[in-house]
Amino acid sequence: MTGATVEVLTLALLPAILWGMAPIFDKRGMAAGGGAVQASLVVVVVQLVLYWAAVAFLFGGAAFAGLTREVLAVFVGAGVIGTALGRIAIFVGVDRVGASLNSAILSTRPLFATAIALAALGEPLGPVTAVGIVILVSGLSVLALSRGGDLEGWTARDLLWPIAAAATFAVANVARRYGMLETPISALEAVTINETAGLVALVAYVLARGRTDVLSMPRESYRYFAVSGLLTSVAMLSLMAALGLEEGRIAIVDPLVATAPFFTLLFAAVFLRDLERVTRGVVVGAAMIVVGAVLITI
């Protein structure tokens, strides 16, 4: 194994670990009295501080060169859908069903992306993808019967929140992919535009609804969400670094990043014993979803 390959594997595995840990802090923040909109705002603000700093350091005055209005609109739309709506759904899901189940269900994103590509772009459905879909949907069924997750219990309807989050992220990812193919700007610049648009949408929602009370949450919850935002930001930067290397092929990076739910399960079993139950069904269901997602991606 070459040094470059080790570097790619390390940079790809780091996001899986960090994205696996972030839901633990999300759950603690919600348990400490936090709310979904508040959590979304805190996480996005922390991310933007790091992203804008990175853009200024790496690109300076040449940042966003070649960006057209059309592509800008695409990234803004993706930010409103994925960053604003998607994140709110994520935090509600963490609160309702638990970090372990929520993280596993979020890995169904490739299923929705495939459906969008099939319906909108007419892309063919290959046999490997079909097998992946069957395994992934079966994994969802196992999770629904697992009796794991939040100790206070949840209903099948509560699973709609992480499923909705996965769907919104899939829509946003398809839009981002289109935008990246139509512009010379980097992934870092694109995600910065995306998150900025998401923050504007979240702030506009708070002001339009007169919901400034969403910020009147316990101080402890802010600390948990700030750490979650930091972990998510470092994970994204590490992922982009892995993909930027010559040997950082999607076929290598994506399967490693897709292992994030396993780390969430591990961390939840250790650090969320008072809030969640990690059953055998949760582990099996998460494994099936990850395998199915990898097959769909391949």
N, C-alpha and C positions, 0 to 999 in steps of 0.2 A: 504494500500500500504506500503510495507516494505521499510526500508532505502536503501537496496541494489537495489530495483526496481527504486526508485527515482534517485539513482546514475546512473543507466543504462540509464534511460530516459534523464537525464541531459546531460550525455556524448554523447548520440546519437543525441540529438537535437542541441547541440552546433555546430557540423559539418554542419548541415543543414543551420544554421544561418550564419556561416562563409563562407561556399561555396555559400550561397546566396548573401553575401556582396562582395566577391572577384570580380565577373564580373562587379560590379559598378566601382571599381578602374581600372579594365582592360579597360573599355570603356573610362574613363577619361584619362587614359594613351594614348590610341590610338588617342583620340581627341586632346591631347596635342602634337601630332606629333610623337608618338612612332610607332614602326613597329612590325610585328608578330615575326620575328626571335629574335629581341632585347628583346621583352617581354618574350619570351620563355626562353632565356638565363638568364635574371634577376630572374625570378620566380624560375627556377630550382636551381640556385646558392644559393638563400636564403633558399630554402628547404634543400639543401644538408648541409649547415652550421648547421642547426638545427638537421637534421637526423644523421649526423656523430657525432655530440656532444652527442646526445642521445645514440647512439650505444656505444661510448667510455665510457659513464657514467654507462650504464646498464650492458654491457657485458665485457668491458675491453679487455684483451688479448684472451678471449674465444670467441670473436665475429666470426661469420661465421664458427664455428666448424661443421664439417660434410657436408660441401658444396661440391658437386661433380662438375666436369667439365660440365657434361650434364645439370645439373640444373642451373649452372652459365650461360651457353649458352642460356637457356630458359629465364632467367631474363634479360639478356643483350638484347636479341631479343625483349622482351616485352618493354624494355626501349626505344629502337630505334623506335619501332612502336608507342607506346602509348605516351611516354614522348616527343620525338622529333617531329615526324610527327603529332601526335594528338594535341599537344599544339599549333603548328603553325596553324593548322586548326581552333582551338578554337579562337585564337586571330584574325584571318582573319574574322571568323564568327561574333565575337563581333563588329568588325569594320564595316562589311557590313550590318548586319541585326539588330544589337543592343544586349545589354546584356540580356534583358528580353526574346526575342525569342531564342537566342543562348542557354541560360540556360535551357529553356524548352525542346528544341530539343535534347540536350545532355542527357536528361533523357530517350531517346529511346535506350540506351545501351542494356538493357535486351532483346530487340527485336533482335538485331544482335547476341547477345550471344546465344539466343535460336536457331536461324537459324544455327549457327555454330555447336552447339551441335546436332541438328537434322541431319545435313548433314555429319558431321565428326564422331560423336559418335553413331548415330542411336537412340538417345533418343526419347521416344514417346512424342507426342504432346497431352497433356490432355485438357479437355474441358475448364477448368479455364484459362489455358494458351492461348487457342484459342480465348476466349472472350477478354482477355487482349490485344491480338494482334489487334483485330478488333477495340477496344476502342482507343488504342494507335495510330493506323494508321488514325483513324477518327480525333483524336486530331491534328495530323500533317496537315490534310486537313483544319481544322478550322483555324490553325495558318497561313497557306498559304493564306487564304482569309481574315485575320484579319485586314489588313492595319495598323497594329501597328508596334512597333519597331523603327528603326532609322528614324528620322524625314526627312532625305534627300531621303528616299525611298530606296527600294530594289526590285530585281527581284526574280522570283522563282528559277532561277539558283543560286542565292546567298545562298539559303537555303542548297545547297549541301555542303557548308563548315561545318556547325555544324553537318550535317548528317554524313559527312566523319569523323569528329572528334569522333562522337559516335561510328562509326564502328571500327575505329582504337583502341579506348579504349576497346571495346568489345573483339576484337582479343587479345589485350594485357592482359585483365583480364582472359580470358580462359587460356592463356599461364601461367600467374601467378598462377592460381588455380592449374594447373598441377604441376608447380614447387613446390608449397607449400605442395602438397601431396607426393612429392618425396624427401623431405629434412626436417631435424629437425630444421632448422633455423627459427627464429621468423619472423613475418610479418614486423617488423621494419627493420630487416636486409635485408629482401627481397626487400622492397621498396627503401632502400638505394642503393642497387645494381642497381635496376631498374632506379632510377633517375640519378645515376652516369653514367650509360651507355647512357642515354638520353643526358646528358650534353656533353659527349665525341662526340656523333653523331652530335650534334648541332655545336660544335666548329669545328669539321672536315668539316662540310658543309661550314661554314663561310670561313675557310682557303682554302679549295679546290676551291671554287668559287671566291676567292679573294674579299669577300664581307665584309671586315672590316668596310665598310661605314655604315653597319647596326647598328653599335654602336654609330655613330655620330648623336644622336638624342637629342632633348631638355632635359635638366636636370630634368625638371618637370615630364616628362614621366617616368624617372627612379624611382622617388619617388612613383608614383602610382603603378608601377609594383612591387616594393619592398614590399609595403604594401600587395598587392595581394598574393605575395609569402609567406609572414608571415601568413596571414589568412589561406591559403591553408595548410601550414605546421601544424599549430595548429589544424586545422580541422582533418587532417589525424591522428595525434597523439591521439586526442580525440576519434576518431572512433576506433582505435586499442585498446584503453583503455576500451571502451564500450564492444567490442567483447571479450576482455580478461577476463571480469567478468563472474562469474558462471551463472548469470541470463541474460547475454548479448546474447540472442539467435538472430539469423539472422532475424527470423520472427518479432521480436520487433524492432531491430535496423534499418534494411533496410527501412521499411516504413517511419520511422522518418527522416532518412537521405534523402529519396526521396522527402521530402517537400522543398528542397532547392530552386527549381524554384519559389515557392510562395514567399519566402523571397526576391528573386531577383526582382520579380514583385513589391513587396511593396517598396523596396529600390529604384528601378528605378522610380516609380511614385513620390517619394519624392525628390530624389537627381539627377535625370537625366531629369528633365522636359525640359531642353533646348536642349536635344539631342535625346530623345526618346518619343514615344507615347504608353502608355499602354491602349489599347482598351479592350472592353468587350470580343471581339473575342480572344485576347491574353490570357486573364484570363481563359476563357472557354477551349481553346485549351490546355493550360498548365495543367489545372486540369485533362482533359481527358488523357493526356500523362502520368501524374503521377499515376493516377488510373490504367491505362493499364500496366504501368511498375511494379507496386506493384503486380498486379494479375499475371503477367508473372513470377515475382520473386518467389511468393508463390507457 
